[in-house]
């Protein structure tokens, strides 16, 4: 009898944020992703009393959860009833405390060496800041921070 290989686990990267909607807007633009539209789910939960009104906000003209929002790769599947992505996603959740130290996990963006400088300039225009340029025998990249100070690299 052959043992069956378990199916890979579905996952999302969850990022703590002071302002999840601003972070989602930044990362959606940075990655060319789409902010998830959970408005149908939010409206359904409101209508049956399962979600209080104070747990919602209007985001880009749509009802949204106040304390979390995700962005997803635009080509990946999603659940049309909830708007929830079923592929590559970043979910931003509101937390009361500020970021205090270096990230233990970060994103690496790979536009390639010929596009790196233009991509860094574009990301700065979106609100990121350059922390330092790295030139080591193992490679070159730019260490940046998003609007809330989360580090990421542009290779």
C-alpha positions in Angstrom: 0.0 0.0 0.0 1.4 3.4 -0.9 1.1 6.3 1.5 -0.7 9.3 0.1 1.1 12.6 0.2 -1.0 15.2 2.1 -2.2 18.1 0.1 -0.2 21.3 0.6 -1.6 23.7 3.2 -3.3 26.9 2.2 -1.7 30.0 3.9 -1.7 33.7 4.1 0.9 36.1 5.6 -0.7 38.1 8.4 0.9 41.5 9.1 0.1 43.6 12.3 -0.7 47.2 11.5 -1.8 50.4 13.1 -3.8 51.3 10.0 -4.6 48.1 8.1 -6.4 49.9 5.3 -3.5 52.2 4.6 -1.1 49.3 4.7 -3.3 47.3 2.3 -3.5 50.3 -0.1 0.4 50.6 0.0 1.0 46.9 -0.6 -1.7 46.5 -3.2 0.0 49.3 -5.2 3.5 48.0 -4.4 2.8 44.4 -5.6 0.2 45.3 -8.2 -2.2 43.2 -6.1 -5.9 43.9 -5.5 -7.5 44.8 -2.2 -10.1 42.1 -1.4 -13.7 43.2 -1.6 -15.4 41.6 1.4 -18.4 44.0 1.2 -21.0 41.2 0.4 -19.8 39.3 3.5 -19.8 42.4 5.7 -23.3 43.4 4.5 -24.6 39.8 5.1 -23.1 39.7 8.6 -24.5 43.1 9.4 -28.0 42.1 8.2 -28.2 39.1 10.5 -26.8 40.9 13.5 -23.6 38.8 13.5 -21.4 41.9 13.1 -21.9 45.2 14.9 -21.8 48.4 12.8 -18.8 49.7 14.8 -16.8 46.8 13.5 -17.0 48.1 10.0 -15.7 51.1 7.9 -16.2 52.3 4.4 -13.1 51.7 2.3 -13.0 52.9 -1.3 -16.8 53.2 -1.2 -17.4 49.7 0.0 -18.3 48.2 3.4 -15.2 46.6 5.0 -14.1 45.1 8.3 -12.7 47.9 10.5 -9.7 45.9 11.8 -8.6 43.8 8.9 -8.2 43.7 5.2 -6.3 41.6 2.7 -4.7 42.0 -0.7 -4.4 39.2 -3.2 -2.7 38.4 -6.4 -5.2 39.5 -9.1 -4.8 36.2 -11.1 -5.5 33.9 -8.1 -8.9 32.5 -7.4 -11.2 33.9 -4.8 -14.5 33.1 -3.2 -17.1 35.3 -4.9 -19.5 35.0 -1.9 -17.0 36.4 0.6 -14.4 38.1 -1.6 -11.7 36.1 0.2 -8.7 35.2 -1.8 -7.8 31.5 -2.2 -4.2 32.0 -3.3 -1.3 34.5 -2.6 -2.5 36.9 0.1 -1.3 39.4 2.7 -3.7 40.1 5.5 -3.3 43.3 7.6 -4.8 43.2 11.1 -5.1 46.2 13.4 -3.1 45.9 16.6 -2.8 48.5 19.4 1.0 48.3 19.9 3.5 50.0 17.5 6.3 48.1 15.8 9.3 48.1 18.1 12.1 46.0 16.5 13.4 44.5 13.3 11.1 42.2 11.4 11.7 38.5 11.9 10.0 37.9 8.5 10.1 40.2 5.5 9.2 40.2 1.8 11.8 40.3 -1.0 10.6 41.9 -4.2 12.5 40.8 -7.4 12.1 43.3 -10.2 15.7 42.4 -11.4 18.9 44.5 -11.4 17.9 46.4 -14.6 14.6 47.6 -13.0 15.7 47.9 -9.3 16.4 51.7 -9.3 13.1 52.5 -11.0 11.2 50.2 -8.7 12.8 51.8 -5.6 11.8 55.2 -6.9 8.2 54.0 -7.5 8.0 52.5 -4.0 9.3 55.7 -2.5 6.5 57.5 -4.4 4.0 55.2 -2.7 5.3 56.1 0.8 8.2 53.6 1.4 11.6 54.9 2.5 15.1 53.6 1.7 17.0 52.3 4.7 20.2 51.4 3.0 21.7 50.0 -0.2 23.5 46.7 0.2 26.3 45.6 -2.0 27.9 42.4 -0.9 29.6 39.5 -2.6 26.4 37.6 -2.3 24.4 40.3 -4.2 23.0 43.7 -4.4 19.6 44.9 -3.0 18.0 47.9 -1.4 16.6 47.6 2.1 13.4 49.6 2.4 10.6 50.2 4.9 6.9 50.5 4.2 4.8 53.4 5.7 4.6 51.7 9.1 8.3 50.8 9.2 8.2 47.1 8.2 11.4 46.2 6.4 11.4 44.7 2.9 14.1 44.2 0.2 14.2 45.1 -3.5 16.6 42.8 -5.4 
